[in-house]
Amino acid sequence: MWQQFTSSFFNKVDTKGRVSIPALWRKALELRNAEGNIVLVPGFRDKNCVEGYAPDEYDRMSAAVSRMHPSDPNRRKLEYRLMGRALPLQLDDNGRIVLPKEMRDRFDLGGDVAFVGTGDSFQIWSKTRYDEMIAPLDDDEDFDALSAMPWDPPGAAP
């Protein structure tokens, strides 16, 4: 079992805002010693979804921001977007979190939602917005995923 957030899952948010974190990801959180904790950041990389992080990854990103020069305008933006809007949450005994009403309203996270793994983090989308976002990516026949990645052949010098 690995510690990454992979795959996509679809679930429902109930009327109280509760939603289950996918079981595979609960295991990843356990392997990362997260003790049932996650950090949600609204619209950090994509303004149409919520980003989720295990505490270790969130701390790594926060530390990177803290290493930026204090007068760097990008630092200020990152402080507000990454840290100022962060929402630490604890999974309940059933592996659920409660999404605050403001977050549910802003990102249309009532009813069906998509959990999308992005490696060290994950995203929570409304199912409708996710379908709209993913359709053009799925239809892009000219995109060569392997050529888009950095490639270090085995035995290559670092």
ZIPEPE-V291211 format. One record per helix or strand of 3 or more residues. SS is the DSSP state (H for helix, E for strand). FROM is the first residue (numbers start at 1). TO is the last residue. If there is no record, write none. Layout:
SS,FROM,TO
SS,FROM,TO
This chain:
E,8,13
E,18,20
H,23,31
E,37,42
E,50,54
H,55,66
H,73,83
E,86,90
E,96,98
H,101,107
E,111,117
E,121,126
H,127,139
H,145,148
